[in-house]
């Protein structure tokens, strides 16, 4: 029951749903997600932590970067089901469409100047 509630609560916030939709399109770092949503770094990190703890996303360290991606769903059958369904949900939503259209212009090298 705990993993079911955790996955459902993780997707009960519109910002976390937007993060999931972005990560369905490409792997992203915190600064890219932060720039896309125009959130503070701490807010972005908290959302990512909740999604990761629910088994919906995973992270991988790559040098200075921590890259986030949609999880494979192996941690929880509930997370796997939500990940699969979310691929087909909300694509026609105007907020999601606008966010996805901005993604090509969001680049970590330009944001962080590293």
Wavefront OBJ file of the C-alpha trace (Angstrom):
o trace
v 0.000 0.000 0.000
v 2.841 2.438 0.821
v 4.365 2.357 -2.689
v 0.914 2.920 -4.230
v 0.235 5.983 -2.061
v 3.753 7.336 -2.639
v 3.394 7.111 -6.434
v -0.078 8.644 -6.416
v 0.963 11.501 -4.129
v 4.031 12.185 -6.257
v 1.830 12.832 -9.283
v -0.781 14.819 -7.352
v 1.199 18.022 -7.922
v 0.974 19.729 -11.350
v 4.655 20.714 -11.252
v 5.744 17.116 -10.819
v 3.493 16.027 -13.674
v 5.174 18.672 -15.855
v 8.593 17.357 -14.826
v 7.533 13.853 -15.827
v 6.290 15.074 -19.210
v 9.594 16.902 -19.839
v 11.629 13.861 -18.864
v 9.610 11.740 -21.276
v 11.130 13.896 -24.009
v 14.733 13.898 -22.820
v 17.120 13.450 -19.939
v 17.620 16.719 -18.039
v 19.673 18.146 -15.186
v 18.317 20.209 -12.287
v 19.310 23.523 -13.851
v 17.455 22.704 -17.085
v 14.313 21.677 -15.222
v 14.615 24.749 -13.028
v 14.914 26.996 -16.090
v 11.970 25.347 -17.842
v 9.649 25.721 -14.856
v 11.163 28.967 -13.546
v 11.458 27.556 -10.026
v 14.096 28.022 -7.366
v 16.755 25.309 -7.293
v 15.587 24.099 -3.883
v 11.971 23.762 -5.073
v 13.068 21.874 -8.177
v 15.278 19.546 -6.128
v 12.446 18.800 -3.688
v 10.091 17.865 -6.555
v 12.777 15.622 -8.048
v 13.372 13.940 -4.698
v 9.665 13.134 -4.322
v 9.470 11.702 -7.843
v 12.624 9.649 -7.337
v 11.480 8.258 -3.983
v 8.217 7.186 -5.643
v 10.172 5.266 -8.294
v 8.941 7.487 -11.133
v 12.306 8.954 -12.102
v 15.920 7.970 -11.667
v 19.171 9.896 -11.662
v 22.646 9.243 -12.950
v 25.788 11.204 -12.129
v 27.821 12.282 -15.148
v 30.829 14.304 -14.074
v 29.516 17.561 -12.618
v 25.980 16.839 -13.788
v 23.242 14.757 -12.251
v 20.930 13.701 -15.066
v 17.309 12.808 -14.410
v 15.240 10.496 -16.571
v 11.970 8.592 -16.399
v 12.541 5.409 -14.409
v 12.206 1.947 -15.897
v 9.427 1.152 -13.423
v 11.187 -1.822 -11.833
v 10.901 -0.415 -8.301
v 7.119 -0.487 -8.125
v 4.338 -1.912 -10.278
v 2.303 1.188 -9.444
v 5.048 3.511 -10.650
v 5.451 1.385 -13.784
v 1.743 1.623 -14.528
v 1.682 5.384 -14.015
v 4.805 5.868 -16.141
v 3.244 3.874 -18.962
v -0.079 5.668 -18.785
v 1.422 9.135 -18.458
v 3.096 8.670 -21.850
v -0.363 8.905 -23.392
v -1.914 11.474 -21.080
v -1.895 15.278 -21.284
v -0.152 15.614 -24.656
v -2.958 17.935 -25.814
v -2.808 20.073 -22.656
v -1.788 23.626 -23.619
v 0.562 24.072 -20.633
v 2.321 20.794 -21.359
v 2.559 21.576 -25.082
v 4.081 25.012 -24.412
v 6.592 23.518 -21.995
v 7.643 20.788 -24.420
v 8.022 23.325 -27.240
v 10.483 25.335 -25.092
v 12.708 22.341 -24.319
v 14.975 22.590 -27.390
v 16.005 26.097 -26.278
v 16.920 24.970 -22.758
v 20.543 23.860 -22.640
v 22.632 23.265 -19.537
v 25.803 24.703 -21.032
v 24.049 28.015 -21.716
v 22.317 28.091 -18.336
v 25.263 27.212 -16.115
v 28.105 28.525 -18.305
v 30.387 25.647 -17.299
l 1 2 3 4 5 6 7 8 9 10 11 12 13 14 15 16 17 18 19 20 21 22 23 24 25 26 27 28 29 30 31 32 33 34 35 36 37 38 39 40 41 42 43 44 45 46 47 48 49 50 51 52 53 54 55 56 57 58 59 60 61 62 63 64 65 66 67 68 69 70 71 72 73 74 75 76 77 78 79 80 81 82 83 84 85 86 87 88 89 90 91 92 93 94 95 96 97 98 99 100 101 102 103 104 105 106 107 108 109 110 111 112 113 114
